[in-house]
Amino acid sequence: MSIKLSRRTVLKGVSTGALAATSGLGFPSILRAQEDIKVGFIGPISGFYAMQGTDMLQATELAVDEINQSGAAGGRKLSLFVEDNKLEAKASIDAARKLIHRDEVDVIIGVLASSSRVAALSVTEPADQLFIYPTFYEGGECRKYLICTGTVPNQSVDPTVPWLMANVGKRIYVMGNDFEYPRGMAVLIKAAAEKAGGEYVGEEYYPFGTSEYGPIFQRIKAASPDVVWVMDANQPVMVQQFRQFGMEPQLISTILHENWTTKTNGAAEGVLANASYFASAIDSPQNKKFLSDYRARFGEDIIPTTFAESQYDSVWLYAKAVEKAGSADKDAVRDAMSEVEFVGPQGRINVIANNQHARTNSIIGRVNKAGLIDIVKEFGQVDPDIPNCDLTG
């Protein structure tokens, strides 16, 4: 499958009937005569987050081709339609409108940031469009046709904060870019810290693109935290300045991956992170195959991020739900999403019916000298908690 990274790019998944008969990933050959299922993707293929967006797109391509080569979703091929939103709200709205009204996609799988999700939802919800959001986020969404497969705070914050209180220290400070995710997470980090007998000693928000952290670090130093929980899109620069400034608190992040930590000249060594997936840490047949296939296709030096892994899982869960439903009808697929599971690179993942969020894995990792991740603590699958949400009625 070739790619042109533009907003109007349309990609079609490649399928071969011969492989379908022999692959261990095969689906039953029902619905084989029906039309392709149209999958829409929205992500930042250009702009500040282009690396993460491209990573998500590549994972989507890989999953689509695997599904098509293995017999597809219930015997039907997936065709992929791609829109670049540049992480901009208006571009997200325009992309969603095009995919729904011009391309007539069956599902949208993708979108990176919370701001893009909110923008896309302003189009998908009135249209009753099935939308699978794969990125970890601040929680709280409860919508009939929205399925979330990334971690929410109770899957990352709730197990991690007590561990920090017991193993690092009880005083915690939050810093991050000024947008929905850090602010939403901070409320829950504070609550979890106080519940665990800790103290929330401050928070700091600043614009995207911040490159001078000295004044921020001075204020953090004055607060004397044991732990600084950072959610910063410019993390390699931030971490290097953190070390240069002689900061002593333990850094931990939920926005961290090996493509960043391997580019800090060793400054990231010792930083902790919580995520559902670290490419370099998980020793399983599924992750080894994912890494081998991903690198063979996109480059030997590439390290897939948690954004890519969750996107990959999401496409596979959707295909399995189509197979289970025997249809691409949005209501049938929505119901079937909670009846299937996928053992992916992170491990087992499945969606629960009442809030349409995924049971994801929760891992604390520590950056080593090479900038890769060593597992410190595994919490296994954690159920998602979305208060006051019940979509089963």
C-alpha positions in Angstrom: 0.0 0.0 0.0 1.5 3.3 -1.0 0.9 6.6 0.9 0.7 10.2 -0.1 0.6 12.2 3.1 -2.0 14.8 2.3 -5.5 15.6 3.5 -7.1 14.2 0.3 -5.2 10.9 0.3 -7.4 7.9 -0.2 -5.8 4.5 0.5 -7.2 1.1 -0.3 -6.2 -2.0 1.6 -4.6 -4.8 -0.4 -6.2 -8.2 -0.1 -5.3 -11.6 -1.5 -7.7 -14.5 -1.5 -4.9 -17.0 -1.5 -3.5 -15.8 1.8 -7.0 -15.8 3.3 -7.2 -19.6 3.0 -4.0 -20.3 4.8 -3.5 -17.5 7.4 -4.0 -18.3 11.1 -5.7 -14.9 11.4 -8.5 -15.9 9.0 -12.2 -15.1 9.3 -15.1 -17.2 8.0 -16.0 -16.5 4.4 -19.4 -14.9 5.0 -20.4 -11.7 3.2 -17.6 -12.2 0.7 -19.6 -10.8 -2.2 -20.5 -7.6 -0.4 -18.8 -4.2 -1.0 -15.6 -3.1 0.9 -16.0 -1.7 4.3 -14.8 1.9 4.4 -12.6 2.9 7.3 -11.8 6.6 7.8 -8.6 7.8 9.5 -8.0 11.3 10.9 -4.7 12.2 12.3 -1.9 14.8 12.2 0.2 13.7 9.3 1.8 17.1 9.1 2.6 19.8 11.7 3.9 19.6 15.3 2.6 16.0 16.0 3.4 14.6 12.5 5.6 11.8 13.9 2.9 10.5 16.2 0.2 10.9 13.5 2.3 9.1 10.9 3.0 6.3 13.4 -0.8 5.9 13.9 -1.4 5.9 10.2 1.3 3.3 9.6 -0.2 1.1 12.3 -3.6 1.4 10.6 -2.1 0.4 7.3 -0.5 -2.6 8.8 -3.7 -3.8 10.6 -5.8 -3.2 7.4 -3.5 -5.2 5.3 -3.2 -8.1 7.8 -7.0 -8.2 8.1 -7.4 -8.1 4.3 -4.8 -10.8 3.7 -6.3 -13.1 6.3 -9.8 -13.1 4.8 -10.9 -9.7 6.1 -13.7 -8.8 8.4 -16.3 -11.5 7.8 -15.0 -12.0 4.3 -15.0 -8.3 3.4 -12.1 -6.1 2.6 -11.3 -2.9 4.5 -10.6 0.2 2.4 -8.8 3.0 4.1 -9.6 6.8 3.6 -7.1 9.2 5.2 -7.4 12.8 6.3 -4.7 15.0 7.8 -6.0 17.3 10.5 -2.6 18.8 11.5 -3.9 18.7 15.1 -6.2 21.6 14.3 -9.9 21.8 15.3 -11.2 23.2 12.1 -9.3 20.6 10.0 -10.7 17.9 12.2 -14.2 19.1 11.6 -13.6 19.4 7.8 -12.0 15.9 7.8 -14.9 14.3 9.6 -17.4 16.0 7.3 -15.6 14.8 4.2 -15.3 11.2 5.5 -18.9 11.0 6.5 -20.7 12.9 3.8 -18.5 12.5 0.7 -16.6 9.2 1.3 -19.5 7.6 3.3 -17.2 5.7 5.6 -18.6 3.0 7.8 -16.4 3.9 10.8 -13.8 6.5 11.7 -10.8 5.1 13.7 -8.3 7.7 14.7 -7.7 11.2 16.0 -4.8 12.0 18.4 -5.5 14.8 20.8 -8.5 15.6 23.0 -9.1 18.9 21.2 -9.3 17.0 17.9 -11.6 14.4 19.4 -14.0 17.1 20.6 -13.9 18.8 17.2 -14.6 15.6 15.3 -17.4 14.7 17.7 -19.2 17.9 16.8 -19.7 16.3 13.4 -19.8 12.5 14.2 -22.4 12.7 16.9 -25.1 14.6 15.0 -24.5 12.2 12.1 -24.7 9.1 14.3 -21.3 8.1 12.9 -19.5 5.2 14.6 -16.2 6.6 15.9 -13.4 4.7 17.6 -11.0 6.9 19.5 -7.7 5.1 20.3 -5.7 7.7 22.3 -5.3 7.8 26.1 -7.3 10.7 27.4 -8.7 12.5 30.5 -11.9 10.4 30.6 -15.6 11.4 30.8 -16.9 10.6 27.3 -20.2 8.8 27.3 -21.8 8.7 23.8 -23.8 6.1 21.9 -21.5 5.8 18.8 -18.2 6.6 20.5 -15.9 3.7 21.5 -12.6 4.6 23.3 -9.7 2.1 23.3 -7.0 4.2 25.0 -6.4 4.4 28.7 -8.4 6.7 31.0 -7.2 8.1 34.3 -8.4 5.3 36.6 -6.3 2.9 34.5 -3.1 4.9 34.8 -3.4 7.4 37.7 -5.3 5.2 40.2 -2.7 2.4 40.3 0.3 4.5 39.8 -0.1 7.2 42.4 -0.3 4.8 45.4 2.8 3.1 44.0 4.6 6.4 43.8 3.5 7.3 47.4 4.9 4.0 48.7 8.1 3.9 46.6 9.2 7.4 45.8 7.6 10.1 48.0 4.3 11.7 49.0 4.6 15.2 47.5 3.5 15.6 43.9 3.5 18.4 41.4 2.0 18.4 37.9 3.3 20.3 34.9 2.2 20.2 31.3 1.0 21.9 28.2 -2.2 24.0 28.6 -4.9 21.8 27.1 -7.6 19.3 28.1 -5.5 16.3 28.9 -3.1 17.7 31.5 -5.8 19.8 33.2 -8.2 16.9 33.3 -5.5 14.5 34.6 -4.3 16.9 37.2 -7.7 16.9 39.0 -7.5 13.1 39.2 -3.9 13.0 40.2 -4.6 15.4 43.1 -7.6 13.3 44.2 -5.5 10.1 44.0 -2.6 11.6 45.9 -4.8 12.9 48.7 -6.6 9.5 48.9 -3.2 7.7 49.2 -2.1 10.0 52.0 0.0 12.2 49.8 0.1 15.9 49.2 -0.6 17.8 45.9 1.8 20.7 46.1 1.3 22.6 42.8 0.6 22.6 39.1 1.9 24.5 36.1 0.5 24.9 32.6 2.2 26.5 29.6 1.8 26.8 25.8 2.7 24.2 23.2 6.2 25.0 21.9 7.6 26.2 25.2 11.4 25.8 25.0 12.6 27.6 28.1 11.7 25.9 31.4 14.0 27.7 33.9 11.2 29.9 35.5 8.9 26.8 35.7 11.6 24.8 37.4 12.3 27.6 39.9 8.7 27.5 41.0 8.7 23.7 41.2 11.9 23.8 43.2 10.3 26.2 45.7 7.4 23.7 46.2 9.8 20.9 47.1 7.9 18.0 45.5 9.2 14.4 45.6 7.5 13.7 42.2 6.9 15.8 39.1 4.2 14.4 36.9 4.8 15.9 33.4 2.6 15.9 30.3 4.6 17.9 27.8 4.7 17.5 24.0 8.3 18.8 23.9 9.5 16.3 26.5 13.0 15.7 25.1 13.9 19.4 25.5 12.1 19.6 28.9 13.9 16.5 30.3 17.4 17.8 29.2 16.8 21.2 30.8 15.4 19.4 33.9 18.8 17.7 34.3 20.8 20.8 33.5 18.9 22.8 36.1 19.8 20.2 38.7 16.3 19.2 39.5 16.0 16.3 42.0 12.4 15.2 42.0 11.4 12.0 40.3 9.9 12.6 36.9 7.0 10.5 35.7 4.9 10.9 32.6 1.9 9.5 30.8 3.1 11.1 27.5 6.4 9.4 26.9 7.7 6.9 24.4 11.0 5.5 23.2 11.2 7.7 20.1 11.7 10.6 22.5 13.6 9.0 25.3 16.3 7.6 22.9 16.9 11.2 21.7 17.8 12.9 25.0 21.5 12.0 25.2 20.9 10.0 28.3 19.0 12.7 30.1 15.8 10.6 30.3 17.5 7.8 32.2 15.5 7.1 35.4 12.3 8.8 34.2 9.2 6.8 35.0 6.2 6.4 32.8 2.8 4.8 32.9 1.2 3.5 29.6 -0.6 0.5 28.2 2.4 -0.3 25.9 6.1 0.2 25.6 7.6 -1.3 22.5 11.0 -2.1 24.0 9.6 -3.6 27.3 7.0 -6.2 26.4 8.4 -9.6 25.7 5.5 -11.5 24.1 5.1 -13.3 20.7 2.4 -10.8 19.7 4.7 -7.8 20.3 7.7 -9.4 18.7 5.7 -10.1 15.6 4.2 -6.6 15.6 7.7 -5.0 15.9 9.1 -7.3 13.2 6.3 -6.6 10.7 6.2 -2.9 11.5 10.0 -2.4 11.1 10.2 -4.5 8.0 7.6 -2.3 6.3 8.4 1.2 7.7 12.0 1.1 8.8 14.3 -0.9 11.0 15.0 2.1 13.3 11.4 2.9 14.0 10.0 2.3 17.5 6.2 2.2 17.4 4.5 4.3 20.1 1.5 3.6 22.3 -0.5 5.8 19.9 0.4 3.3 17.1 -0.2 0.2 19.2 -3.7 1.4 20.3 -4.6 2.3 16.8 -3.5 -1.1 15.6 -5.6 -2.8 18.3 -8.6 -0.6 17.4 -8.7 -1.7 13.8 -8.4 -5.3 14.7 -11.2 -5.0 17.3 -13.4 -3.3 14.8 -12.8 -6.1 12.2 -13.6 -8.8 14.8 -16.8 -6.9 15.7 -17.8 -6.9 12.1 -17.2 -10.6 11.9 -19.1 -11.2 15.1 -22.0 -9.0 13.9 -22.0 -10.5 10.4 -22.5 -6.9 9.2 -20.9 -3.5 9.1 -24.2 -1.9 10.3 -23.1 0.6 13.0 -25.6 -0.6 15.6 -24.7 -4.3 15.1 -21.0 -3.5 15.2 -21.4 -1.3 18.3 -23.1 -4.1 20.1 -20.5 -6.7 19.0 -17.6 -4.6 20.2 -18.1 -5.7 23.7 -18.4 -9.4 22.7 -14.9 -9.7 21.1 -11.3 -9.3 22.2 -7.9 -9.0 20.7 -4.6 -10.2 22.0 -2.3 -7.5 20.6 1.2 -6.1 21.3 0.2 -4.8 24.7 -1.6 -8.1 25.6 -5.4 -8.8 25.8 -7.7 -5.8 25.2 -11.5 -5.8 25.1 -14.3 -3.2 25.3 -16.9 -3.3 28.1 -20.5 -2.6 27.2 -21.7 -0.2 29.8 -19.3 2.7 28.9 -17.8 1.5 25.6 -14.2 2.0 26.9 -11.5 -0.7 26.7 -10.0 -2.8 29.4 -6.4 -1.9 28.8 -3.1 -2.9 30.4 -1.3 -0.7 32.8 2.4 -0.7 33.1 5.0 1.4 35.0 8.3 1.6 33.1 11.7 3.2 33.8 14.0 4.6 31.1 17.3 2.9 31.0 20.7 4.2 29.7 19.9 3.4 26.1 16.7 5.4 26.3 14.6 2.2 26.2 12.1 1.1 28.8 12.4 -1.5 31.6 9.2 -2.7 33.3 9.0 -1.7 37.0 5.4 -2.8 37.8 2.7 -4.4 35.8 -0.9 -4.0 37.0 -2.4 -6.1 34.2 -5.8 -5.3 32.7 -7.7 -2.5 34.5 -11.4 -1.9 34.0 -12.2 1.6 32.7 -14.3 3.8 35.0 -16.5 6.4 33.5 -18.7 7.8 36.3 -22.4 8.0 35.6 -22.1 6.3 32.2 -24.3 3.4 31.2 -24.9 2.9 27.5 -26.5 -0.5 27.8 -30.0 0.7 28.3 
